[in-house]
Amino acid sequence: MNRLLMILIAAATMLTACQSNQTDAGNPSGSSEPSAQTETAQPNNEPTEESTSQSKWSSLPEYATIVREVDSQDYTFRTVNDNENERILLLTNQDGEEKYKTIFIKNTSRLKIIDVDGGGQLFNDVLEGS
């Protein structure tokens, strides 16, 4: 009887653990990994919300290069991912269409700017003085 009870408890525990993992994998907000579809929390109080306000973004080391490399249109910045290794931003136009993706590798200060409308890579270099 004790053996059957132990098997039942072990099976219930394993099913509960598996159920929890399936829920997390199917729900990006429950996952510990950042999703490319969601905005992530910033450990250094950096801007996370969509914003056209340049003052929120101008403190980023890559900001001046981004503004110089993209055309003069006003863009909304959105943080896709910002962790200890890299920061990924999306720039959308006034119609909400994604125009540029930037990838900033923090430990090497390398910035990549990609035109997502098919223009390809616009910039790929290490930033000086970062």
Secondary structure, 3 states (H helix, E strand, C coil): CHHHHHHHHHHHHHHHHHHHHHHHHHCHHHCCCCCCCCCCCCCCCCCCCCECCHHHHCCCCCHHHHHHHCCCCCCEEEEEEECCCEEEEEEECCCCCEEEEEEEECCCCEEEEEECCCCEEEEEEECCCC
